Amino acid sequence: MDKDSRIYIAGHRGLVGSAIVRALKKQGFTNLITRTHKELDLVNQQAVGDFFKQEKPDFVILAAAKVGGIYANNVYPADFIYQNIMIEANVIHSSYKHKVKRLLFLGSTCIYPKAVKQPMREDALLTDVLEPTNEPYALAKIAGIKLCESYNRQYGTDFRSVMPTNLYGINDNFHPENSHVIPALMRRFHEARINNDAEVVVWGSGKAMREFLYVDDMAQASLFVLTLDEKTYQANTKPMLSHINVGTGVDITIREMAQTMKQVVGFKGKLVFDTTKPDGAPRKLIDVARLSKMGWQYSVALEEGLAQTYQWYLEQ
């Protein structure tokens, strides 16, 4: 990409989209195109087509999605599958129709089967049943991968897909009920410190293992994959393996993560693990060998990433 290339970032206000905007600006890209949901409803095919016709982006980063936790996925499954499929179909088709040079689609590791072998490799896709609690969302993300594959096969486009592990960082959702484990715990520890509480309760036994990637690392990985020359990219991907895992390749227990969080926030009380609450899957780790082979590695360690996130949280 040239520094003045017209780059459309769909979902620029979200956790990943905002990090990608920060990374692009830091690298000197000056011609960034953004629209809020109020300005452009990506579910509306006509509106998306008109936008692409008017703006004519050279590159597209599709980070927009309807997202939520287990509760939201269970209560609004139709919204999750419909809105995400429509967003993907509209943006990807308009990118083809208006001759976008290259597109990057951001998915999720929930695309992999519930009982998948660890660490999760890209070729595990569609080998078994999905986790029921977020199946509609996962199916929508799989559809996005297959849309990119299909347009590449039929029309010779250059549409790429990356599947990030659990992300956290600046602009995360810290809602007390609907947020993911890191922002939820960070808020809990912060409020306990302010209130001088004696303890913080963590759901589950703390033995479950998870992998966490700082969102600015995810942004760097996204731009790395997007700007990789076509020959190198194709040499490391196959027609049915066009998506690439993005993560650290390292996991830790929820207990270890909580202890690190406690230190970062400065909470002096006890950690209590509520074993009446579920642990979820015992382990969720992705195989990042393909991305490593291409030449990318993460750089922000968990403690550093948590500290940066907490500083931002305090400022908000």
Residue pairs with C-beta under 8 A, 6 or more apart in sequence:
1 7
1 29
1 58
1 59
1 226
1 227
3 28
3 29
3 30
4 29
4 30
4 31
5 29
5 31
5 58
5 59
6 31
6 33
6 55
6 56
6 57
6 58
6 59
7 24
7 29
7 31
7 32
7 33
7 57
7 58
7 59
7 60
7 61
8 33
8 34
8 55
8 57
8 59
8 60
8 61
9 17
9 20
9 21
9 24
9 32
9 33
9 34
9 61
9 63
10 17
10 35
10 42
10 60
10 61
10 62
10 63
10 64
10 87
10 91
11 17
11 62
11 63
11 64
11 65
12 18
12 20
12 21
12 32
12 34
12 35
12 63
13 36
13 171
14 63
14 64
14 65
14 67
14 171
15 167
15 169
15 170
15 171
15 172
15 173
15 215
16 63
16 106
16 164
16 167
16 215
16 218
16 219
16 222
17 61
17 63
17 64
18 170
18 171
19 169
19 170
19 171
19 215
19 216
19 218
19 219
20 61
20 63
20 219
20 222
20 223
21 32
21 34
22 216
22 219
23 216
23 219
23 220
23 222
23 223
24 32
24 223
25 32
27 223
33 55
33 57
35 51
40 47
40 48
40 51
41 47
42 48
42 64
42 86
42 87
42 90
42 91
43 82
43 83
43 86
43 87
43 90
44 90
45 86
45 89
45 90
48 90
48 91
48 94
49 90
49 94
49 97
51 94
52 94
52 95
52 97
52 98
52 100
53 98
56 98
57 95
57 98
57 100
58 100
58 101
59 100
59 101
59 102
59 103
59 104
59 226
60 91
60 95
60 100
60 102
60 103
60 104
61 103
61 104
61 106
61 222
61 226
62 87
62 88
62 91
62 92
62 103
62 104
62 105
62 106
62 144
63 106
64 87
64 91
65 84
65 87
65 106
65 141
66 79
66 80
66 83
66 84
66 87
66 137
67 137
68 76
68 80
68 178
69 177
69 178
69 179
69 180
70 133
70 134
71 177
71 178
72 80
72 178
73 80
73 133
73 134
73 136
73 137
74 133
77 135
77 136
78 136
80 134
80 136
80 137
80 140
81 136
81 137
81 139
81 140
84 137
84 140
84 141
84 143
84 144
85 140
85 143
88 105
88 140
88 143
88 144
88 147
89 143
89 147
91 103
92 103
92 105
92 144
92 147
92 148
92 151
92 159
93 151
95 103
95 157
95 159
96 151
96 155
96 157
96 159
100 157
101 158
102 158
102 159
102 160
102 226
103 148
103 157
103 158
103 159
103 160
104 159
104 160
104 161
104 162
104 222
104 225
104 226
105 144
105 145
105 147
105 148
105 159
105 160
105 161
105 162
106 161
106 162
106 164
106 222
107 141
107 142
107 144
107 145
107 161
107 162
107 163
107 164
107 243
108 137
108 138
108 141
108 163
108 164
109 120
109 163
109 164
109 165
109 166
109 245
109 247
109 284
109 286
110 130
110 131
110 134
110 137
110 138
110 141
111 125
111 130
111 138
111 141
111 142
111 145
111 163
111 243
112 120
112 124
112 125
113 124
113 127
113 128
113 129
113 130
114 128
114 129
114 130
114 131
114 132
114 281
115 128
115 129
116 124
116 127
116 128
117 124
118 283
118 284
118 285
119 249
119 285
119 286
119 287
119 288
120 245
120 284
120 285
120 286
120 287
121 245
121 287
122 163
122 241
122 243
122 244
122 245
122 287
122 290
123 241
125 142
125 145
125 243
126 142
130 138
130 139
131 138
131 281
144 161
145 161
145 242
145 243
147 159
148 157
148 159
148 160
148 161
148 242
149 239
149 240
149 242
151 157
151 159
152 158
152 159
152 242
153 239
158 230
160 225
160 226
160 233
160 242
160 244
161 242
161 243
161 244
162 221
162 222
162 225
162 243
162 244
162 245
162 246
163 243
163 244
163 245
163 246
163 286
164 213
164 218
164 221
164 246
164 247
165 211
165 212
165 213
165 245
165 246
165 247
165 248
165 284
165 285
165 286
166 180
166 181
166 182
166 210
166 211
166 212
166 213
166 284
167 212
167 213
167 214
167 215
167 218
168 180
168 182
168 183
168 212
168 213
168 214
168 215
168 305
168 306
168 309
169 214
169 215
169 216
169 305
169 308
169 309
169 312
170 215
170 216
170 308
170 309
170 312
171 215
171 312
172 179
172 180
172 182
172 183
172 215
172 309
173 179
173 180
173 183
174 183
174 184
174 186
174 187
174 313
175 183
176 184
176 187
176 188
179 187
181 210
181 254
181 257
182 212
182 257
182 261
182 306
182 309
183 309
185 200
185 202
185 257
185 258
185 261
186 261
186 265
186 306
186 309
186 310
186 313
187 313
188 200
188 201
189 200
189 261
189 262
189 265
189 267
190 265
190 310
190 313
190 314
191 197
192 199
192 200
192 267
192 269
193 265
193 266
193 267
193 268
197 269
198 269
198 270
199 269
199 270
199 271
199 272
200 258
200 262
200 267
200 269
200 270
200 271
200 272
201 272
201 273
201 274
202 254
202 255
202 258
202 271
202 272
202 273
202 274
203 273
203 274
203 277
203 278
204 254
204 273
204 274
204 275
204 277
204 278
204 279
204 280
205 273
205 275
205 279
206 253
206 254
206 255
206 258
206 271
206 273
207 253
207 254
207 255
207 279
207 282
208 253
208 254
208 279
208 280
208 281
208 282
208 283
209 251
209 252
209 253
209 254
209 282
209 283
209 284
209 285
210 251
210 252
210 254
210 257
210 283
210 284
211 247
211 248
211 249
211 250
211 251
211 284
211 285
211 286
212 248
212 252
212 257
212 302
212 305
213 246
213 247
213 248
213 298
214 298
214 300
214 302
214 304
214 305
214 308
214 309
216 300
217 298
217 299
217 300
217 305
218 246
220 296
220 299
221 246
221 291
221 296
221 298
222 246
224 294
224 295
224 296
225 233
225 244
225 246
225 291
225 294
225 296
228 294
232 294
233 294
236 290
236 293
236 294
237 244
237 290
244 290
244 291
244 294
245 286
245 287
245 288
245 290
245 291
246 286
246 288
246 291
247 285
247 286
247 288
247 298
248 288
248 298
249 285
249 286
249 287
249 288
249 289
249 292
250 285
251 283
251 284
251 285
252 302
254 279
255 271
255 273
257 302
258 271
259 271
260 302
260 303
260 306
261 306
262 271
263 303
264 303
264 306
264 307
264 310
265 310
300 308
